[in-house]
Amino acid sequence: MAVHEHPHRSSGFRLPIFRRHRTAPASESAVSARSDTHTARAYVFASLRLLTGFVFLWAFLDKTFGLGYATRSGNAWIDGGSPTKGFLGGVAAGPMESTFHSWAGDAWADWLFMLGLLGIGIALVAGVALRFAAVAGTVMMTLMWVAEWPPARHLSDGSPSMSTNPFAEYHLVYAIVLIALAVASAGDTLGLGKAWAKLPLVRRSRWLR
């Protein structure tokens, strides 16, 4: 509250005039806080989307060109190597052991796996078709989780398996992340999600969002 003096004509002294400062209503402050929280959440999900997309794209590039990380030079897909032979051929337990062995190294399995990595990676980085990417990615991650069947402690050659947790294995974590990104419409921030949703085909087929 501010005090302002006003001159009095007859007495020559000034009378104080009290004026009340306007303060923002509590409702406006609450709306502003909710808006800030929503913005922060949108950017967190967008960052998670971009990082996850890079994981899939990097896996595709490394297996295709043999960049020396998970795939050694000379074993790349373009050099005649198989992206699925080593992984599926090394399955040592689980309900799909024989099935995975029969798939290992088949051309259709290699192409499907690599196109899946590429497609999911591009969708996540661009922020489009997140629902489709979530479904495809969840199927892929679930199959890879089964391939590293939790009770299996070692692979067929006696080396330790990559699975170190009986349930919360990293493939399942990736699957949940993909679903969360689709539910949160994470492609709308730092992505092309809004523009993608306006396309006639996407508007007619909501599952393409």
N, C-alpha and C positions, 0 to 999 in steps of 0.2 A: 504494500500500500504506500503510495507516494503522497507527500504533503506539499501543496502549492499555496502560496500566499496571494491573497487578493486585496488590493488597496480599498479601504473603506472611505468614501467621500467625506462624510461628516466628521469623523473622529480623527482621521489622519493615520490611524494604525491599520495594519493589514490583518485580515481574518484568514486563518488557515482553511484551505479547501482540500478535503480528502478525496483522492481519486483512486479507484481500485484498478490495479493492473489486470489485464486479461491473461488468464492461464489456459493452457491447452486442456480440454476435457480429458478425463481419464480414459474414455472410450477411444479417443484419437491416439493416445499413447499406446493402448493395447493393440490397436490395429497396426500401428507402426512397428511394434515389437514382433507381431505375427508376420508382418511382411518381411522384416529382416531375417527372421528364422526361416521362412520359406525360401528366401533367396540363398541363404547359406546352405540349406539342405539341397537345393537344386544344383549348386556348384559342387558340393561334395559328391553327389551321385554322378554328375557329369565327369568329374575327375576319375571316379571309380570306373566309369564306362570306358574312358579313354585308355586307362592303364590295362584293363582287362582285354580290350581290343588289341592292344599292342602285344599282350601275351600270346594271343591266337595268331596274329600276323607274324610275330617273330618265330613261332614254332613252324609255321608254313615256310618262311624264308630259310630257316636253318636246315630243315629237312630237304628243301628243294635244291639249295645251292651248297650245302655242306660247309657252313660258316665256322665250323670247328668248335661249337659248343656242345649241343646234344648229338650232333651229327658230324663225324669227321670228314675232312676233305677226301673225296674219292668214293665215299659211300652215299653221296647225295642222290636224290631222285633223278636229276638230270644226267647223272653218271651211270644210271642203271640200277642204283640201289633201291630197296623197297622200304617205304616208311613204316610198314606194318609187320614185316617178317620177323624182325628181332623182338619186338614187343609182344606180339600175339604168339609167336613161336615159343617164347619163354614162359608162357603161363603154366604154372605147375599145380594148380588146384582150382577148385570152384566148380559150379554147376555147368559152366560153358567151356571147360577146358578143351574138350575134343573139338567143339565147334570153332573155337578161336584158332586151334592148330590147323584146321582145314581152311580157314580164311587167310592165314598168314601168308603174305607174299602174293596173293591173287591180285591181278590188275584192277579188278572192280573194287576191291577193298582199299587198295592204295589210292585210286582216284576219288572214291567217296570220302575217304578220310581227309585227303589233302584239300579237296574242294570245300569240305566242311570247315576246316581251319581257316581257309581263305575267306569264305563267305561270311562266317561268323565274325571274323576279325574286321572285315570291311564294314559290315553292318554296325558293329559297336563303335568303331572310330567315326563313322559318318553320322551315327545316331538315328538310323532308319531301320525299319523292319525288325524292331527289337523283340516283338512277340514271336516272330518266326525264328529269330536267332536263339531265343530262350528255349523254344521247343527242341530245335535241332541240337543246340549245345547241351541241353539236359540229357537227351538220348545218348549223345557221344560220351559225355562225362560218366553217365551211369554204366555204359558198356566198359569204359576204361576202368571204372571202379571194380566192376565184377572181374575184369581181367587181373586185377591185383587183389584177388579175393582176400579179405581181412585175415582169415585163419591161417593163410599161407605165410610161413615165416621166411621161406627161402625159395628161390627159383630152381628150375630143373638142374642147373649146373652147380648148385650149392651156394651161389652168391646170395647175399641178403636182398630181399625184395625192397622196393621203394616205399611200400606201405608200412608206416610205423605206428598207426593208430587203428584199433579194431573197427571203428565206425567213422569217426570224423576225419576221413581221408580227404586230401586236398581236391580231388575230382568232385566230390560231393559239395565242397565249399564253393567251387566254381559254378556248379549247377545252381545253387541257391543265389549266388550273386547275379547270374544271368536272369533268373526269375525276378529278383528284386529290381533290377534295372528296367525290365519291361513294365512291371507294375507301377514304378515311379515315373514312367515316361521320361527317362533320363536323357533321351535324345533331343528334348526341347531346348536344353541349355548347352551351349557350345557344340551344337550339332544341327543337323538338317531335319530334325523330327517334325517341327511345325510345318515346314514346307512339304515334307513327304506326306503328312496327313491330309493335305489339301488336294493331292492328286486324285483325279476321278476314280481310278482303279482302287486306290487305297480307301477312299471314302465309301466305295461300294463293298469292299471286303475289309472289315475292321481287323480281321486277324492278321493282315499284312502290316499293321502298325507295329 
